[in-house]
Each structure stands twice: as C-alpha cells, then as structure tokens.
Amino acid sequence: MNRLFEPRIGDSQGPGQAQLPPLFDAARVFDVCHVGLVLRAVLGVQGLLALGLALAVKSFAQWMQAMAVSTVVSLSALLLWLLLVCAAKRVLARLAEPWQGLLLMGLGSLCALLGWQLLNLASQEPTGAFRWVSLGLAGAATAGLLWAWLKQRQRLQRPADAMAQLVELQARIRPHFLFNTLNSAIALVRLDPQKAEGLLEDLSELFRVALADSSTVVSLDEEIELARRYLDIEQIRFGERLRIHWQLDAAAGDARVPPLLLQPLVENAVRHGVEPNDGGGDLQIRTRRIGSEVEILVLNSVGLPARTTGHGLALRNVRQRLRLMHDVAARFELSLDEGQFSARIVLPH
C-alpha cells in the first residue's frame, strides 16, 4: 500500500486525515438501546439471580417459587433501568465518572424498589425496613456491575473499531484503483478537461470519506451519493460495459449507517461482475423501507471469474461494522443464484 495513505498511530493528525477513535468513548458506553445488549443484560442478571437463589433454598420447588417471585422484580427493574439509561445517555456522557456511577447506582436502587412495588400489586408481600434496604442495595450493586460491564464492553470494542478502520483503508484505497483513475484523468485532460475535473473531484471526495473517522455515522442518502461518485469514475473507465440500475426508496434515505458501507460492495460488484467480462455486466442498487427496517440490495451479474482473487476483507469489514453499530438488529447476507450475486443488508430505521 502506498505509504502516503498509511495512518500512523501517535502522529498528529490534521483535518481530513485518518484519526483512530479514542480508547474510551463515554457516549457509546451508555448506548444501551440495542436488542442484543438488552438480551445479554437480561440473561446475565437472571443467571446471577438463579445461582444466588439456588444457594439460599433447600429444594428445587422452593427455587422455582423464589425465581417466579424474583423475576417480576428483577426483570421489571432491569428493563426500566436500561430504558432510563438509554433516554439519558447524552446527559450521562457529559458527567464526570464518579457522578455517573452514583447516578446509575441510585437509579438501580430506585428501579429495584419500583419493581418490588409492582410485585405488591399482585401479592401483598410483607415489607419491612430490612427488605427495603436490601432491595435498594441489591439494585445499586446490580447497576454497578452493569455499568462496569458496559465500560469493559466499550473498551474491548475500540481496538476492533480501530482495526476495522485500518483494514478499511487498506481494502478501499488500493494502489491499482488510484493508478487507473489517474490514468483516466490524464487521458481526459486534453479531450475533455471538464470531465477530467469532475473525475478528480469524485476521487477527492472518495478519499476524504475513506480517511475520515470510521466511528462517525452517516445517512443512507450520503452513502448513495458516495457510491454514485465511485461508479461515475468507473463508468468513465468501462463505458457501456458497466450498466447501472438504481431503484431507491426515498423513505429509506435517512437511515443511519456506518460510513463507507456501500462503496466496498459496489466496488466488489464492479471488480467481479464487470471487469473480467468483455461484454461487461449489470449492477443494481436497490433500497426500500419495510416497516421499521431498511433493506439495501447490491446485485451484479456473474460471468468469468475475477482476474485477481480477493481476501474477503471488504465483506468482513461491512459485517463487523454493522455488528458494532446495530448488534443483532442488523443482518448481512450474501447469495449466488442463477448467474447473479447479491449482497443484502437489513438494518433498523
């Protein structure tokens, strides 16, 4: 890879240069509004509760009874706590870490007491001072454990996020693509200076986005525009051999996606579906909103195999960054059917 475009950790970065995300991002710690994270939190808390009650009772029947009662309190308290943290994530991110801990543990205590009150609506459980205190402390302790888990989870994700950016740079800014594009620009300078200028502007925009912070979020409309710029460059190179078909749903345009989500998919489609074939190939990009989800489809015709084999870095990158942003709420599927290869992304709107 050309050293001109290699980011170096520790170097000062100017505007437009690649910047690795910080090792700790408070705003992302409290981003608990994901189905996958909620499911893990519920399973973890219920698992600890089940083990604790198993030590305190003498029989399986007693354990089942205790679990039935305790689940009402723990589950309602946990879901309320997660909902409040999700709603207040921006406020929490601005607080100093000690105040974050105090507030979260206070919320945990309050949620546990409210969960107990919910149980009392159905059954009049005796409530003395000892029980109130123990419930409050248990809620605070559970909230503290969840807070520690959220921080550790975010810290573990940052190296993966940083590595995803480095691999993205290596996979996206390939020397041969730059070489081909500059050759096309040189050929156009005398024949059509205006078209050459437009080509270089498109190339500049691609590099600007590729060298930006990969932890940012963009709209699907912005990704579509970037994919158009890339395909405009390739259209000059391949001419009529590259046949592009767009089917875009305006209602899906404001969906939030990681940057450089579409460009590697359309680049793969051109590389494998158009470049190896003398007759070129067809490329389709479709988007549509389906209820609370958005579907993105990139399809290309399949002919001769590509002249060079890839390593699958681009597709793994797309899958990894979707998982980091949307967890289990996003899906990424690849399929080959009747001479057509498709990459399908479904994500929450």
C-alpha positions as CSV (number, residue, x, y, z in Angstrom):
1,M,0.0,0.0,0.0
2,N,1.2,3.5,-0.8
3,R,2.8,5.0,2.3
4,L,1.2,8.3,1.5
5,F,-2.1,6.9,2.7
6,E,-0.9,4.8,5.7
7,P,-2.2,6.2,9.0
8,R,0.4,6.2,11.8
9,I,-0.7,5.8,15.4
10,G,0.7,8.6,17.5
11,D,1.3,11.1,14.7
12,S,-0.5,14.4,14.9
13,Q,-3.5,14.4,12.5
14,G,-4.6,17.4,10.5
15,P,-8.1,18.0,9.0
16,G,-9.1,15.3,6.6
17,Q,-6.5,12.8,7.8
18,A,-7.4,9.4,9.3
19,Q,-7.9,9.6,13.1
20,L,-8.2,6.5,15.2
21,P,-11.1,6.6,17.6
22,P,-10.2,7.2,21.3
23,L,-9.8,4.2,23.5
24,F,-12.7,5.3,25.7
25,D,-15.9,7.0,24.5
26,A,-18.3,7.8,27.3
27,A,-21.2,8.4,24.8
28,R,-21.0,4.9,23.5
29,V,-20.9,3.3,26.9
30,F,-24.5,4.3,27.6
31,D,-25.8,3.4,24.1
32,V,-27.9,0.6,25.5
33,C,-30.8,0.9,23.0
34,H,-29.9,-2.3,21.2
35,V,-31.9,-5.6,21.3
36,G,-28.7,-7.7,21.6
37,L,-27.4,-5.7,24.5
38,V,-30.7,-5.8,26.4
39,L,-30.9,-9.6,25.8
40,R,-27.4,-10.1,27.2
41,A,-28.1,-7.9,30.2
42,V,-31.3,-9.8,31.0
43,L,-29.7,-13.2,30.6
44,G,-26.7,-12.1,32.8
45,V,-28.8,-10.7,35.6
46,Q,-31.3,-13.6,35.6
47,G,-28.4,-16.1,35.6
48,L,-26.8,-14.5,38.7
49,L,-30.2,-14.3,40.4
50,A,-30.8,-18.0,39.7
51,L,-27.4,-19.0,41.1
52,G,-27.9,-16.8,44.2
53,L,-31.3,-18.2,45.0
54,A,-30.1,-21.8,44.4
55,L,-27.7,-21.3,47.3
56,A,-30.4,-19.9,49.6
57,V,-33.2,-22.5,49.2
58,K,-33.4,-26.2,50.1
59,S,-35.3,-27.7,47.2
60,F,-36.0,-27.3,43.6
61,A,-39.6,-26.5,44.3
62,Q,-38.6,-23.6,46.6
63,W,-36.1,-22.4,44.0
64,M,-38.8,-22.3,41.3
65,Q,-41.2,-20.4,43.6
66,A,-38.5,-17.9,44.6
67,M,-37.4,-17.4,40.9
68,A,-41.0,-16.7,39.9
69,V,-41.3,-14.0,42.5
70,S,-37.9,-12.6,42.0
71,T,-38.1,-12.5,38.2
72,V,-41.0,-10.0,38.4
73,V,-38.9,-7.6,40.4
74,S,-35.6,-8.1,38.6
75,L,-36.9,-8.1,35.1
76,S,-39.1,-5.0,35.5
77,A,-36.3,-3.2,37.4
78,L,-33.7,-4.1,34.8
79,L,-35.8,-3.0,31.8
80,L,-36.7,0.2,33.5
81,W,-33.1,0.9,34.3
82,L,-32.0,0.3,30.7
83,L,-34.8,2.5,29.4
84,L,-33.8,5.4,31.7
85,V,-30.1,5.0,30.8
86,C,-31.0,4.9,27.1
87,A,-33.1,8.1,27.4
88,A,-30.4,9.9,29.4
89,K,-27.3,8.7,27.6
90,R,-26.2,12.1,26.4
91,V,-26.6,13.6,29.9
92,L,-24.7,10.7,31.5
93,A,-21.9,11.0,28.9
94,R,-21.2,14.7,30.0
95,L,-20.9,13.8,33.7
96,A,-17.6,13.0,35.5
97,E,-17.1,9.3,36.0
98,P,-17.8,9.3,39.8
99,W,-21.1,11.1,39.2
100,Q,-22.0,8.7,36.5
101,G,-21.5,5.8,39.0
102,L,-23.5,7.5,41.7
103,L,-26.4,8.3,39.4
104,L,-26.5,4.9,37.8
105,M,-26.4,3.1,41.2
106,G,-29.1,5.4,42.5
107,L,-31.3,4.6,39.5
108,G,-30.7,0.9,40.1
109,S,-31.8,1.2,43.7
110,L,-34.9,3.2,42.7
111,C,-35.8,0.7,39.9
112,A,-35.4,-2.3,42.3
113,L,-37.8,-0.6,44.8
114,L,-40.3,0.2,42.0
115,G,-40.1,-3.4,40.8
116,W,-40.9,-4.6,44.3
117,Q,-43.9,-2.3,44.4
118,L,-45.1,-3.8,41.1
119,L,-44.9,-7.3,42.6
120,N,-47.0,-6.0,45.6
121,L,-49.8,-5.0,43.2
122,A,-50.4,-8.7,42.6
123,S,-49.5,-10.1,46.0
124,Q,-49.2,-8.5,49.4
125,E,-45.6,-9.4,50.3
126,P,-44.5,-8.3,53.8
127,T,-42.2,-5.3,53.5
128,G,-40.1,-4.3,56.5
129,A,-37.2,-1.9,56.8
130,F,-34.7,-4.7,56.2
131,R,-36.3,-5.7,53.0
132,W,-36.4,-2.1,51.7
133,V,-32.7,-1.7,52.5
134,S,-31.7,-5.0,51.0
135,L,-33.7,-4.3,47.8
136,G,-32.1,-0.9,47.4
137,L,-28.6,-2.2,48.0
138,A,-29.2,-5.1,45.6
139,G,-30.4,-2.7,42.9
140,A,-27.5,-0.4,43.4
141,A,-25.0,-3.3,43.3
142,T,-26.5,-4.8,40.1
143,A,-26.4,-1.3,38.5
144,G,-22.8,-1.0,39.4
145,L,-22.0,-4.4,37.8
146,L,-23.9,-3.4,34.7
147,W,-22.0,-0.1,34.5
148,A,-18.7,-1.9,34.8
149,W,-19.7,-4.4,32.1
150,L,-20.8,-1.6,29.8
151,K,-17.4,0.2,30.2
152,Q,-15.5,-3.0,29.6
153,R,-17.6,-3.9,26.6
154,Q,-16.9,-0.5,25.1
155,R,-13.1,-0.7,25.8
156,L,-13.0,-4.1,24.1
157,Q,-14.8,-2.7,21.0
158,R,-12.4,0.2,20.5
159,P,-9.4,-1.8,19.3
160,A,-11.8,-3.7,17.0
161,D,-13.2,-0.5,15.7
162,A,-9.7,1.0,15.2
163,M,-8.5,-2.2,13.4
164,A,-11.6,-2.1,11.2
165,Q,-10.6,1.4,10.2
166,L,-7.1,0.4,9.3
167,V,-8.2,-2.6,7.3
168,E,-10.9,-0.4,5.7
169,L,-8.2,2.0,4.5
170,Q,-6.1,-0.9,3.1
171,A,-9.0,-2.5,1.4
172,R,-10.6,0.6,0.0
173,I,-7.7,2.7,-1.2
174,R,-5.9,0.2,-3.4
175,P,-3.0,1.5,-5.5
176,H,-4.3,0.0,-8.7
177,F,-7.6,1.8,-8.4
178,L,-5.8,5.1,-7.8
179,F,-3.5,4.3,-10.8
180,N,-6.4,3.5,-13.1
181,T,-8.3,6.6,-12.1
182,L,-5.4,9.0,-12.6
183,N,-4.6,7.4,-16.0
184,S,-8.2,8.1,-17.0
185,A,-7.9,11.7,-15.8
186,I,-4.7,12.2,-17.7
187,A,-6.4,10.8,-20.9
188,L,-9.3,13.2,-20.4
189,V,-7.3,16.3,-19.7
190,R,-6.8,17.1,-23.4
191,L,-10.0,15.5,-24.8
192,D,-12.5,16.8,-22.2
193,P,-11.0,18.9,-19.4
194,Q,-14.3,19.5,-17.7
195,K,-15.0,15.7,-17.4
196,A,-11.4,15.2,-16.1
197,E,-12.0,17.9,-13.4
198,G,-15.2,16.1,-12.4
199,L,-13.4,12.8,-12.2
200,L,-10.8,14.2,-9.9
201,E,-13.4,15.8,-7.7
202,D,-15.1,12.5,-7.3
203,L,-11.8,10.8,-6.5
204,S,-11.1,13.6,-3.9
205,E,-14.5,13.0,-2.2
206,L,-13.9,9.3,-2.0
207,F,-10.5,9.8,-0.4
208,R,-11.9,12.4,2.0
209,V,-14.6,9.9,3.3
210,A,-12.2,7.0,3.4
211,L,-9.7,8.9,5.5
212,A,-12.4,10.3,7.9
213,D,-13.1,8.9,11.4
214,S,-14.8,5.5,11.0
215,S,-16.7,5.9,14.3
216,T,-19.0,8.5,12.7
217,V,-22.5,7.8,11.4
218,V,-23.9,8.9,8.1
219,S,-27.3,8.7,6.4
220,L,-28.0,6.2,3.7
221,D,-28.6,9.1,1.2
222,E,-24.9,10.2,1.8
223,E,-23.7,6.6,1.2
224,I,-25.8,6.5,-2.0
225,E,-24.2,9.8,-3.2
226,L,-20.7,8.4,-2.4
227,A,-21.5,5.2,-4.3
228,R,-22.6,7.4,-7.3
229,R,-19.3,9.2,-7.3
230,Y,-17.4,5.9,-7.3
231,L,-19.5,4.5,-10.1
232,D,-19.1,7.7,-12.1
233,I,-15.4,7.1,-12.0
234,E,-15.7,3.5,-13.1
235,Q,-18.2,4.5,-15.8
236,I,-15.5,6.6,-17.5
237,R,-13.2,3.6,-17.3
238,F,-15.6,0.9,-18.5
239,G,-18.1,2.9,-20.6
240,E,-21.0,0.9,-21.9
241,R,-19.6,-2.3,-20.4
242,L,-20.9,-1.0,-17.0
243,R,-24.7,-0.9,-16.9
244,I,-26.0,0.6,-13.6
245,H,-29.6,0.4,-12.5
246,W,-30.9,2.4,-9.4
247,Q,-34.1,1.6,-7.5
248,L,-34.1,3.9,-4.5
249,D,-36.8,4.4,-1.9
250,A,-36.8,8.0,-0.6
251,A,-38.3,6.8,2.7
252,A,-35.2,4.8,3.4
253,G,-32.7,7.7,2.8
254,D,-32.4,8.9,6.4
255,A,-31.5,5.5,7.8
256,R,-28.2,5.7,9.8
257,V,-25.3,3.6,8.6
258,P,-21.6,3.3,9.1
259,P,-19.5,5.4,6.6
260,L,-18.2,3.5,3.5
261,L,-20.9,0.8,3.8
262,L,-22.0,0.8,0.2
263,Q,-18.8,1.7,-1.6
264,P,-16.9,-1.6,-0.9
265,L,-20.0,-3.6,-2.0
266,V,-20.3,-1.7,-5.4
267,E,-16.5,-1.9,-5.8
268,N,-16.7,-5.7,-5.4
269,A,-19.6,-5.9,-7.8
270,V,-17.6,-4.0,-10.5
271,R,-14.4,-6.0,-9.8
272,H,-16.1,-9.4,-10.1
273,G,-19.2,-8.8,-12.3
274,V,-17.9,-6.3,-14.9
275,E,-14.1,-6.1,-15.1
276,P,-13.4,-9.8,-16.1
277,N,-16.0,-9.9,-18.8
278,D,-15.6,-8.5,-22.3
279,G,-19.3,-7.8,-22.5
280,G,-19.3,-6.1,-19.1
281,G,-22.1,-6.7,-16.7
282,D,-25.1,-5.3,-14.9
283,L,-25.1,-3.7,-11.4
284,Q,-28.2,-3.0,-9.5
285,I,-28.5,-0.9,-6.3
286,R,-31.9,-1.1,-4.5
287,T,-33.1,0.4,-1.3
288,R,-36.5,0.2,0.4
289,R,-38.1,0.8,3.7
290,I,-40.1,-2.2,5.2
291,G,-41.9,-1.1,8.3
292,S,-39.2,-0.3,10.9
293,E,-36.4,-1.7,8.8
294,V,-34.5,-0.7,5.7
295,E,-33.3,-3.1,3.1
296,I,-30.2,-2.5,0.9
297,L,-29.5,-4.7,-2.1
298,V,-26.4,-4.7,-4.3
299,L,-26.7,-7.2,-7.2
300,N,-24.3,-7.9,-10.0
301,S,-24.3,-10.3,-12.9
302,V,-21.7,-13.1,-12.8
303,G,-19.6,-14.2,-15.7
304,L,-15.9,-15.0,-15.9
305,P,-14.0,-15.2,-12.6
306,A,-12.1,-12.0,-11.5
307,R,-8.5,-11.8,-12.7
308,T,-7.3,-11.4,-9.1
309,T,-8.7,-13.2,-6.1
310,G,-9.7,-11.1,-3.1
311,H,-9.3,-11.9,0.6
312,G,-12.8,-11.1,1.7
313,L,-11.6,-8.1,3.8
314,A,-14.2,-5.7,2.5
315,L,-17.2,-8.0,3.2
316,R,-15.8,-8.9,6.6
317,N,-15.4,-5.2,7.3
318,V,-19.0,-4.5,6.4
319,R,-20.3,-7.3,8.6
320,Q,-18.1,-6.2,11.5
321,R,-19.1,-2.5,11.4
322,L,-22.8,-3.4,11.1
323,R,-22.5,-5.6,14.2
324,L,-20.7,-2.8,16.1
325,M,-23.3,-0.3,15.3
326,H,-26.5,-2.3,15.3
327,D,-25.6,-5.6,17.0
328,V,-28.1,-8.3,16.3
329,A,-30.6,-5.8,14.9
330,A,-28.8,-5.8,11.5
331,R,-28.3,-8.6,9.0
332,F,-25.9,-9.1,6.2
333,E,-26.5,-11.9,3.7
334,L,-24.6,-13.0,0.6
335,S,-26.0,-15.3,-2.1
336,L,-25.3,-16.5,-5.6
337,D,-28.4,-17.5,-7.6
338,E,-28.8,-18.1,-11.4
339,G,-25.8,-16.0,-12.5
340,Q,-26.4,-13.2,-10.1
341,F,-24.6,-12.4,-6.9
342,S,-26.4,-10.4,-4.3
343,A,-25.3,-8.6,-1.0
344,R,-28.3,-7.9,1.2
345,I,-28.3,-5.6,4.3
346,V,-31.2,-5.2,6.6
347,L,-30.9,-2.7,9.4
348,P,-33.2,-0.8,11.8
349,H,-34.6,2.6,10.6
